[in-house]
Amino acid sequence: MLMETDSLFYRLFSEKPKLVFELLGEKPPRSTYTFGSYEIKQTSLRVDGILEPRSPNSPIIFIEAQGYRSRQNKFYSSFFAKIFMYLHNYEPPNDWRAVILFTQRKYDQGIPIHYQDFINSPRLQRIYLDEMPLAIRDRSLETSLIQLFGLDKQPAVDRAVEMLHQTQQQISDATEQKRVLEWVVTVFVHKFPQLSREEIRAMLGTKAELKKTRFYQEIEEEIAGAAKLEGKLEAQEELLIRTIPMLLKAGVSIAEIAKQLEIPLKKAKAIAKTLEAEG
């Protein structure tokens, strides 16, 4: 998950470099920033994210995301090594800051004694996504997307559904709505690699009219041709047989499935029980 998560953060910061200031709860500076990744000369270390300002009066910002516990507990030593080697090799005129995004506080194993001076230093700021204040979370779509990494499964689903609902209400552009949906689905793919994109779309669509989701519609269209040959009831039955197990696997309750698919709860339970016996 680490490399995939790093890649997603890289994409977000590339599209919106000043996102880091929103996460810090600060007003973005006037300086223009560009975001990139650099391999440090004469070492195998790579700085995952650097915000470089055009103005020499604004600080360079080093960004690192951490979503697991380091077995050797060398996260901080590696991070600071990257920073100081970058400063040594490139000799920028700018001052510098460092920002670490922990998806959850439990992944912060504490600053080693050699770097204790940075604990209270304004140079280093740590953000715990699972503790992100609502006031910061609601600043933009990007901050909400990043916060999803710090939430457990159900709170993440609830928040994602809320985001999609707000997008539908506030944005009329279908292309932009699709972009937001794909961003949310991408986050969930990284968070829950055991689920397919179709299962994730179904999971996110349960509270936002499941029958309108692309996942459901694609299955329905695929079976539509069979309806002419097999009859309408048989085609509907096939649709339910293919949809219900995927929704159950995605964590949707049988009661919610029955409600959203507009079928009797008894029928939904019967199909689920039959499929379970066959499987």
C-alpha positions as CSV (number, residue, x, y, z in Angstrom):
1,M,0.0,0.0,0.0
2,L,2.9,2.3,0.7
3,M,4.0,3.0,-2.9
4,E,0.4,3.3,-4.1
5,T,-0.4,5.7,-1.4
6,D,2.7,7.8,-2.1
7,S,1.7,7.9,-5.7
8,L,-1.8,9.2,-4.9
9,F,-0.4,11.9,-2.6
10,Y,2.0,12.8,-5.3
11,R,-0.8,13.3,-7.8
12,L,-2.9,15.4,-5.4
13,F,0.0,17.7,-4.5
14,S,1.0,17.9,-8.2
15,E,-2.5,19.1,-9.1
16,K,-2.7,21.5,-6.1
17,P,0.7,22.4,-4.6
18,K,-0.7,24.7,-2.0
19,L,-2.8,21.9,-0.5
20,V,-0.2,21.5,2.2
21,F,-1.1,24.9,3.6
22,E,-4.7,23.9,3.8
23,L,-3.8,20.8,5.8
24,L,-1.7,23.0,8.1
25,G,-4.6,25.4,8.5
26,E,-2.5,28.3,7.1
27,K,-3.3,30.9,4.5
28,P,-1.5,29.9,1.3
29,P,1.3,32.4,0.5
30,R,1.4,34.5,-2.7
31,S,4.5,32.7,-3.9
32,T,4.0,30.2,-6.7
33,Y,5.0,26.6,-5.7
34,T,5.8,23.6,-7.9
35,F,5.8,20.1,-6.6
36,G,8.3,17.3,-7.5
37,S,10.3,14.3,-6.4
38,Y,14.1,14.3,-6.4
39,E,16.7,11.6,-6.2
40,I,19.6,12.7,-4.1
41,K,23.0,12.5,-5.8
42,Q,25.5,9.8,-4.6
43,T,22.8,8.1,-2.4
44,S,19.9,5.8,-3.0
45,L,17.6,8.1,-1.1
46,R,14.6,9.8,-2.8
47,V,12.8,12.8,-1.5
48,D,9.2,11.9,-2.1
49,G,7.7,15.4,-2.3
50,I,9.2,18.9,-2.4
51,L,7.4,22.1,-2.8
52,E,9.7,24.6,-4.4
53,P,8.8,28.3,-4.4
54,R,9.9,30.6,-7.2
55,S,10.7,33.3,-4.7
56,P,13.9,32.9,-2.7
57,N,12.1,34.5,0.2
58,S,9.7,31.6,0.7
59,P,10.7,28.3,2.3
60,I,11.1,25.0,0.5
61,I,8.7,22.4,2.0
62,F,9.7,18.8,2.3
63,I,6.6,16.5,2.5
64,E,6.5,12.8,3.5
65,A,3.5,10.5,3.9
66,Q,3.6,7.6,6.4
67,G,0.9,4.9,6.5
68,Y,2.6,2.1,8.4
69,R,4.9,1.4,11.3
70,S,8.6,1.2,10.4
71,R,10.0,-2.1,11.5
72,Q,13.5,-0.7,12.0
73,N,12.2,2.6,13.3
74,K,14.3,4.6,10.9
75,F,11.6,6.8,9.5
76,Y,12.8,10.0,11.0
77,S,16.5,9.4,10.5
78,S,15.8,8.6,6.8
79,F,13.6,11.7,6.4
80,F,16.1,14.1,7.9
81,A,18.9,12.5,5.9
82,K,17.1,13.2,2.7
83,I,16.5,16.8,3.7
84,F,20.1,17.5,4.7
85,M,21.5,15.7,1.7
86,Y,19.2,17.7,-0.6
87,L,20.3,21.0,1.1
88,H,24.0,19.9,0.8
89,N,23.7,18.9,-2.9
90,Y,21.5,21.7,-4.3
91,E,22.4,24.6,-2.0
92,P,19.1,26.4,-2.4
93,P,19.0,30.0,-1.1
94,N,15.6,29.4,0.6
95,D,14.9,28.5,4.2
96,W,13.1,25.1,4.7
97,R,10.2,23.4,6.4
98,A,9.2,19.8,6.8
99,V,5.7,18.3,6.9
100,I,4.9,14.7,7.7
101,L,1.4,13.2,7.0
102,F,0.7,10.2,9.2
103,T,-2.5,8.5,8.1
104,Q,-3.0,7.5,11.8
105,R,-1.2,8.7,14.9
106,K,-0.2,5.1,15.9
107,Y,2.3,5.1,13.0
108,D,4.3,7.9,14.6
109,Q,6.9,6.0,16.7
110,G,8.3,9.1,18.2
111,I,11.3,11.3,17.2
112,P,14.6,9.7,18.2
113,I,16.9,11.4,20.7
114,H,19.2,12.6,17.9
115,Y,16.5,14.8,16.5
116,Q,14.8,16.0,19.7
117,D,15.5,19.7,18.8
118,F,12.8,19.5,16.1
119,I,10.0,18.5,18.5
120,N,9.0,22.0,19.2
121,S,10.6,23.6,16.2
122,P,8.4,25.4,13.6
123,R,10.6,23.7,10.9
124,L,8.8,20.4,11.5
125,Q,5.1,19.9,11.6
126,R,3.3,16.6,11.9
127,I,-0.3,16.0,10.7
128,Y,-2.4,13.0,11.9
129,L,-5.1,12.5,9.3
130,D,-7.3,10.5,11.8
131,E,-7.4,13.5,14.0
132,M,-7.9,16.2,11.4
133,P,-10.3,18.9,12.6
134,L,-13.5,19.2,10.7
135,A,-12.8,22.9,10.0
136,I,-9.7,21.9,8.0
137,R,-11.3,18.9,6.5
138,D,-14.0,21.0,4.8
139,R,-11.7,23.5,3.2
140,S,-11.5,21.7,-0.1
141,L,-12.1,18.4,-2.0
142,E,-8.4,17.6,-1.8
143,T,-8.2,17.9,2.0
144,S,-11.3,15.7,2.3
145,L,-9.8,13.1,0.0
146,I,-6.6,13.0,2.1
147,Q,-8.5,12.7,5.3
148,L,-10.2,9.5,4.1
149,F,-6.9,7.7,4.5
150,G,-7.1,8.3,8.3
151,L,-10.6,7.0,8.8
152,D,-11.8,3.5,9.6
153,K,-13.9,1.7,7.0
154,Q,-17.4,2.8,7.9
155,P,-16.6,6.4,8.8
156,A,-14.6,6.6,5.5
157,V,-17.6,5.3,3.6
158,D,-20.0,7.7,5.3
159,R,-17.7,10.6,4.6
160,A,-17.2,9.6,1.0
161,V,-20.9,9.2,0.4
162,E,-21.4,12.7,1.9
163,M,-18.7,14.1,-0.4
164,L,-20.4,12.6,-3.5
165,H,-23.8,13.8,-2.5
166,Q,-22.4,17.4,-2.0
167,T,-20.7,17.2,-5.4
168,Q,-24.0,16.2,-7.1
169,Q,-25.8,19.1,-5.4
170,Q,-23.1,21.8,-5.9
171,I,-21.6,20.8,-9.2
172,S,-23.6,20.5,-12.4
173,D,-20.8,19.5,-14.7
174,A,-21.0,15.8,-15.3
175,T,-17.3,15.5,-16.1
176,E,-16.3,17.1,-12.8
177,Q,-18.7,14.9,-10.9
178,K,-17.1,11.9,-12.6
179,R,-13.6,13.2,-11.6
180,V,-14.6,13.5,-8.0
181,L,-16.0,9.9,-8.0
182,E,-12.9,8.5,-9.6
183,W,-10.7,10.3,-7.0
184,V,-12.8,8.8,-4.2
185,V,-12.7,5.3,-5.7
186,T,-9.0,5.6,-6.1
187,V,-8.5,6.4,-2.4
188,F,-10.6,3.4,-1.5
189,V,-8.7,1.1,-3.9
190,H,-5.5,2.0,-1.9
191,K,-7.2,1.7,1.5
192,F,-9.0,-1.6,0.7
193,P,-7.0,-3.5,-1.9
194,Q,-9.1,-6.6,-1.4
195,L,-12.1,-4.9,-3.0
196,S,-12.5,-4.4,-6.7
197,R,-13.3,-1.0,-8.2
198,E,-16.8,-2.3,-9.0
199,E,-17.4,-3.4,-5.4
200,I,-16.2,0.0,-4.1
201,R,-18.5,1.9,-6.4
202,A,-21.4,-0.3,-5.3
203,M,-20.4,0.3,-1.6
204,L,-20.3,4.1,-2.1
205,G,-23.6,4.1,-4.0
206,T,-25.8,2.4,-1.5
207,K,-26.9,5.7,0.1
208,A,-26.9,7.6,-3.2
209,E,-29.4,5.7,-5.2
210,L,-27.7,2.4,-6.0
211,K,-29.6,1.9,-9.2
212,K,-28.0,5.0,-10.7
213,T,-24.5,3.9,-10.1
214,R,-22.4,2.9,-13.2
215,F,-21.7,-0.4,-11.6
216,Y,-25.4,-1.4,-11.4
217,Q,-26.2,0.1,-14.8
218,E,-23.4,-1.8,-16.6
219,I,-24.6,-5.1,-15.2
220,E,-28.2,-4.2,-16.1
221,E,-27.2,-3.3,-19.7
222,E,-25.2,-6.5,-20.1
223,I,-28.3,-8.6,-19.1
224,A,-30.8,-6.4,-21.1
225,G,-30.3,-8.4,-24.2
226,A,-31.0,-11.6,-22.4
227,A,-34.4,-10.3,-21.3
228,K,-35.8,-10.6,-24.8
229,L,-35.0,-14.3,-24.9
230,E,-35.5,-15.4,-21.3
231,G,-38.2,-13.0,-20.2
232,K,-38.3,-10.0,-18.0
233,L,-38.5,-11.9,-14.7
234,E,-35.6,-14.2,-15.5
235,A,-33.5,-11.2,-16.5
236,Q,-34.3,-9.4,-13.3
237,E,-33.5,-12.5,-11.3
238,E,-30.1,-12.8,-13.0
239,L,-29.4,-9.1,-12.2
240,L,-30.1,-9.7,-8.5
241,I,-28.0,-12.9,-8.4
242,R,-25.0,-11.0,-9.8
243,T,-25.4,-7.8,-7.8
244,I,-26.3,-9.0,-4.2
245,P,-23.1,-11.1,-3.6
246,M,-20.9,-8.2,-4.6
247,L,-22.7,-5.8,-2.4
248,L,-22.5,-8.2,0.6
249,K,-18.7,-8.6,0.0
250,A,-18.4,-4.8,-0.1
251,G,-19.9,-4.7,3.4
252,V,-23.5,-3.6,2.6
253,S,-26.1,-5.0,4.9
254,I,-28.8,-7.3,3.4
255,A,-31.5,-4.9,4.7
256,E,-29.9,-1.9,2.9
257,I,-29.5,-4.0,-0.3
258,A,-33.2,-4.9,-0.2
259,K,-34.2,-1.2,0.3
260,Q,-32.0,0.2,-2.4
261,L,-32.9,-2.5,-5.0
262,E,-36.5,-2.2,-4.0
263,I,-37.1,-5.9,-3.4
264,P,-38.6,-7.7,-0.4
265,L,-36.1,-8.3,2.4
266,K,-37.2,-11.9,2.4
267,K,-36.3,-12.3,-1.2
268,A,-32.9,-10.7,-0.7
269,K,-32.1,-13.0,2.2
270,A,-33.3,-16.1,0.1
271,I,-31.0,-15.2,-2.8
272,A,-28.1,-14.6,-0.4
273,K,-28.7,-17.9,1.3
274,T,-28.9,-19.8,-1.9
275,L,-25.7,-18.3,-3.2
276,E,-24.0,-19.0,0.0
277,A,-25.0,-22.7,-0.2
278,E,-23.8,-22.9,-3.8
279,G,-20.5,-21.3,-2.9
